[in-house]
Amino acid sequence: MRENWRIKVSVLAGASALAFSALTAAPAMADEAVEDLREVQMPAGVKIVEGLAPAAGADVPALEPTTDAPFSAAAAAQAAPANTCLGSTAAYGVTGCFQHNGDIVWAGDTKKDGMSAAVGVYTDYGRAAEVCINKLGVNTWATCNKDYRETGNVRLRALRYDGDTGKFYQPESWSGWIPVDGKY
């Protein structure tokens, strides 16, 4: 009984955060300069996880999104090797993606502005939201290794994080729902 209550509260908090950001944000493209960052209120209980540097020799995704061809998530999932990121999203200074093999969240910092890249992860089954923070500096990737339910989906939220104040900032961007098992 208590577990059902927690799931409902977690889903409600995630939905509230999404609705709030949709009403107050006009997302900027990943390469647009931002003059005035606006603070984002995160749902209560969001866990902040400091990302780790990828292992030496690990295949890392590109920091800059590619726009050569139209994107098809289903085609990408079928053509991609098992360690490829799916469901990437980008906002000013942040690139994030989800690697379904190993349930790894990638947070890439693409702007030298004194802030860190932050990639929030939300589920469709009520698990508490978490944010993977990249404090490694500009032009780096950080990874957060998680264990999500294989029958579930995750959604990524890319935004900036100021470690000195503990606050998150827009512009932000959301991915679509990504199947944890990588099968669209």
C-alpha positions in Angstrom: 0.0 0.0 0.0 2.8 2.4 1.0 4.7 1.6 -2.2 1.7 2.5 -4.4 1.5 5.8 -2.7 5.2 6.5 -3.4 4.8 5.6 -7.0 1.8 7.9 -7.4 3.6 10.8 -5.8 6.7 10.2 -7.9 4.7 10.2 -11.2 2.7 13.2 -10.1 6.0 15.1 -9.3 7.5 14.3 -12.7 4.3 15.3 -14.5 4.2 18.6 -12.5 7.8 19.3 -13.4 7.1 18.6 -17.1 4.0 20.8 -17.1 5.8 23.7 -15.3 8.7 23.6 -17.7 6.4 23.5 -20.7 4.6 26.6 -19.4 7.7 28.6 -18.5 10.3 27.6 -20.9 11.2 28.4 -24.5 14.0 25.9 -25.1 17.1 27.2 -26.9 19.0 25.1 -29.4 22.2 23.5 -28.2 24.5 26.1 -29.9 22.5 29.3 -29.1 24.0 31.8 -26.8 22.0 32.4 -23.7 22.0 35.8 -22.1 19.6 35.2 -19.2 19.4 31.8 -17.6 16.2 31.1 -15.7 16.1 29.0 -12.6 14.3 25.7 -12.7 12.5 24.3 -9.7 13.1 20.5 -9.5 10.6 18.2 -7.9 11.1 17.5 -4.2 13.2 14.4 -3.6 15.1 14.4 -6.9 18.4 12.6 -6.3 21.5 14.3 -7.6 24.3 11.9 -8.8 27.7 13.0 -9.7 28.8 11.4 -13.0 32.1 9.6 -13.5 34.5 9.9 -16.4 34.1 7.1 -18.9 36.6 4.2 -18.7 39.8 4.7 -20.7 39.2 3.4 -24.3 35.4 3.4 -23.9 33.3 4.2 -27.0 31.9 7.7 -26.2 29.1 9.4 -28.2 29.7 12.5 -30.2 29.3 15.7 -28.1 27.7 17.6 -31.0 24.4 16.2 -32.3 24.5 15.1 -36.0 21.8 16.5 -38.3 22.8 14.9 -41.6 19.7 12.9 -42.1 16.2 12.7 -40.7 16.1 10.7 -37.4 14.1 7.6 -37.0 14.4 6.1 -33.5 13.3 2.7 -34.6 15.8 2.6 -37.4 18.6 3.9 -35.1 17.8 1.2 -32.5 17.9 -1.6 -35.1 21.1 -0.4 -36.8 23.0 0.7 -33.6 25.5 -1.5 -31.8 24.6 -2.6 -28.3 26.6 0.2 -26.6 25.1 3.1 -28.7 23.2 5.9 -27.1 19.5 6.2 -27.9 17.1 9.1 -27.3 19.6 11.9 -27.2 18.6 15.4 -26.3 20.5 18.7 -26.2 20.1 22.2 -24.9 22.5 25.1 -24.4 25.7 23.6 -23.1 24.3 20.1 -22.5 24.1 16.9 -24.5 22.5 13.8 -22.9 21.7 10.3 -24.0 20.8 6.9 -22.8 22.7 3.7 -23.5 20.3 0.8 -23.1 23.0 -1.8 -22.8 24.0 -1.3 -19.2 21.4 1.4 -18.5 24.0 4.2 -18.6 23.1 7.9 -18.7 25.6 10.1 -20.5 25.9 13.9 -19.6 28.1 15.9 -22.0 29.2 19.5 -21.2 29.6 21.6 -24.4 30.0 25.2 -23.1 32.6 26.8 -21.0 30.4 28.9 -18.8 31.2 27.9 -15.2 28.2 25.6 -15.0 27.9 21.8 -15.2 25.8 19.7 -17.6 22.8 18.0 -16.0 20.7 15.2 -17.4 17.6 14.3 -15.5 16.1 10.8 -15.9 12.4 10.1 -15.4 10.6 6.8 -15.7 7.1 5.9 -16.8 6.7 3.4 -13.9 7.1 5.6 -10.9 10.8 5.3 -9.9 12.1 8.5 -8.3 13.7 11.0 -10.7 17.5 11.3 -10.7 19.9 13.9 -12.2 23.3 12.9 -13.6 25.7 15.9 -13.2 28.9 16.3 -15.2 31.4 18.3 -13.1 34.4 17.2 -15.3 34.5 20.4 -17.4 33.8 21.6 -20.9 34.0 19.1 -23.8 33.8 16.0 -21.5 31.3 13.2 -20.9 30.3 11.9 -17.5 28.3 8.6 -17.0 25.9 7.5 -14.4 25.3 3.8 -14.4 21.8 2.9 -13.3 19.6 -0.2 -13.3 16.1 0.5 -14.7 13.3 -2.0 -15.1 13.6 -3.6 -18.6 9.9 -3.3 -19.3 9.9 0.4 -18.6 10.8 3.6 -20.5 13.0 6.6 -19.5 12.8 10.2 -20.5 15.8 12.6 -20.4 15.9 16.2 -19.5 19.0 18.3 -20.4 19.7 21.5 -18.5 22.5 23.5 -16.7 23.6 23.1 -13.1 25.4 25.5 -10.8 27.3 23.5 -8.2 28.0 26.5 -6.1 24.3 27.2 -5.5 22.9 23.8 -6.2 20.4 25.3 -8.7 19.3 24.2 -12.1 18.8 26.5 -15.1 17.0 26.7 -18.4 17.1 26.5 -21.3 16.3 22.8 -21.2 15.2 20.1 -23.5 13.3 16.8 -23.1 13.8 13.6 -25.1 10.9 11.4 -26.1 10.3 8.1 -24.2 13.1 5.7 -24.6 12.6 1.9 -24.0 15.0 0.6 -21.4 15.5 -2.6 -23.4 16.4 -0.6 -26.6 13.5 -2.2 -28.6 11.2 0.3 -30.2 
